[in-house]
Amino acid sequence: MSQLLQQIVNGLSLGSIYALIALGYTMVYGILKLINFAHSEVFMVGAYAGYFAATWLGIESMEAAGQAFPLYLAVGVLLVAMASSAALGMAIERLAYRPVRNAPRLTPLITAIGVSLLLQNLGLLVFGPNPRRYPPVLKEVTYELGGVVLTNVKVTIFVVTLLLMVGLQLLVHRTWTGKAMRAVSVNLDAAKLMGIDTNRTIAATFGIGSALAAAGGILFGLDQITINPLMGVLTGLKAFVAAVLGGIGNVPGAMLGGLLIGLSEQLVAGYVSPDYRDAITFLVLIAILIFRPEGLLGVVRQEKV
Amino acid sequence: MSEPAAPRVAGAEPALRVASLEVRYGGIRAVKGVSLEVAAGEIVTLIGANGAGKTSTLKAIIGLVPAAAGEIHLLGAPTRGVPTHRLVARGVQLVPEGRAIFGNLTVLENLQLGGYVSRDPRRLAERLERVVALFPRLGERLKQEGGTLSGGEQQMLAIGRALMADPKLLLLDEPSLGLAPKIVQEVFAAIRAVAATGITILLVEQNTRLALETAQRAYVLVTGEIVISGAAAELREDPRIRAAYLGEAVH
């Protein structure tokens, strides 16, 4: 029983990270019908931006002196990383995707793969290929509750993710930007007719999705201890599967899909074999594509004439 | 046919002036040099068969498709190079063919989006009241998703959504399309009520009889060109119109 609870705790925190990344895939898909493969690299850059921000704020000397990194600085690191990734995401949209937006659908897709490869290699060039130890933005404290090991890092991952998701829901449903995003995702031309600057709305969508991925990047660094320039490849792919599982284009679906992928991965690692932890994600993908291609929360919509 | 007699104050700028407009899709010229004017406060109709270029003309006016040639003057300024959302901010609204309701948004959210340009909660609340007074059925369905409405209700929603922007010029594309005759009467009664509030209207219709009953002046578009124009009352009596569009035998 305690082993099961342990796997669930681990699965939820891992799944939170997938969910944060999945949101960016699903939002961009919802609005442009584009699978933004470069999103996994935006996640990676977010993790590095957090790394450099924490280092610049002197986290190493604090660690050496046995001091904890203050919470307000940790929040600052998170915000810097989110802003950096948002800027990167919007730049990718402006420079790579907008020029091919009206081209046949294959063109933006190939562009996305190209940007992804470019950023992976730029990452290797600029950050170096060696993994870096993630600075302890949050000093790990371990609790034990009835045989289940709980760390403040895992709790933080879950809480930060929850807060960001609530924030996103409020933004999408309560603000004009959110209403504009939803309008653009239903019908681009009709959104223009409402007076919506659709280019700005699309840029905002990229910015918001990218900022969430950056938060995922920092939480990933905290959870996994090391980061490297290719960290986005597998994690991004799993997050993409999470978006498809939940129903691509569907925001609550991405959250649900992320948590389910994280849970299934941990449960398989714990009860079957750690060797199959990556395979299970893709088994889930195959199953969903066969049995419910629209995803768990996706709906097949028909236009009323 | 004589020149259209626009009830125009000398020197006053018309709400809309289209001169020698051409629209091309690839190699196909859908609109071949259309010129028309709509004076402030007028209801003008653009009639013609399916594929005559009516929708393309409207889309070019509001910037959804580029004008390959010609000039469009809209509410006091040219439209060349101005994106659609800026034209909308100038005070024009298009109720598109097929209505383009945001199907998974509620009726209320659809209406709110109509007022996107203003975004002032107090003004939007006032306009919402007016729209609901005009279309009481929408008031009963504010919480419902737009996609669940009947065709007629969706048309009302599309018009109501446009009115939420408090437009000076309203472009209507086939508001009667696919609606039962009784609903068509209801929708057109609303259009006349809107016109009575001083909003300028350019109405595109396939239902020629209804269009000529509603409008003051009319233009007839055939394969991308204006072939007849004039006062709606005169056009109703024109033998060419009666034969080709009103389905009446001409003796």
Chai-1 contact restraints between the chains, C-beta under 6 A:
chainA,res_idxA,chainB,res_idxB,connection_type,confidence,min_distance_angstrom,max_distance_angstrom,comment,restraint_id
A,W176,B,R119,contact,1.0,0.0,6.0,A-B,restraint_1
A,K179,B,L113,contact,1.0,0.0,6.0,A-B,restraint_2
A,A183,B,F102,contact,1.0,0.0,6.0,A-B,restraint_3
A,A183,B,L113,contact,1.0,0.0,6.0,A-B,restraint_4
A,V186,B,F102,contact,1.0,0.0,6.0,A-B,restraint_5
A,N187,B,A100,contact,1.0,0.0,6.0,A-B,restraint_6
A,D189,B,L64,contact,1.0,0.0,6.0,A-B,restraint_7
A,A190,B,A100,contact,1.0,0.0,6.0,A-B,restraint_8
A,K192,B,T84,contact,1.0,0.0,6.0,A-B,restraint_9
A,K192,B,H85,contact,1.0,0.0,6.0,A-B,restraint_10
A,L193,B,L94,contact,1.0,0.0,6.0,A-B,restraint_11
A,M194,B,L113,contact,1.0,0.0,6.0,A-B,restraint_12
A,M194,B,Y116,contact,1.0,0.0,6.0,A-B,restraint_13
A,G195,B,H85,contact,1.0,0.0,6.0,A-B,restraint_14
A,G195,B,V88,contact,1.0,0.0,6.0,A-B,restraint_15
A,G195,B,A89,contact,1.0,0.0,6.0,A-B,restraint_16
A,G195,B,Y116,contact,1.0,0.0,6.0,A-B,restraint_17
A,G195,B,V117,contact,1.0,0.0,6.0,A-B,restraint_18
A,I196,B,H85,contact,1.0,0.0,6.0,A-B,restraint_19
A,I196,B,Y116,contact,1.0,0.0,6.0,A-B,restraint_20
A,D197,B,H85,contact,1.0,0.0,6.0,A-B,restraint_21
A,K304,B,G147,contact,1.0,0.0,6.0,A-B,restraint_22
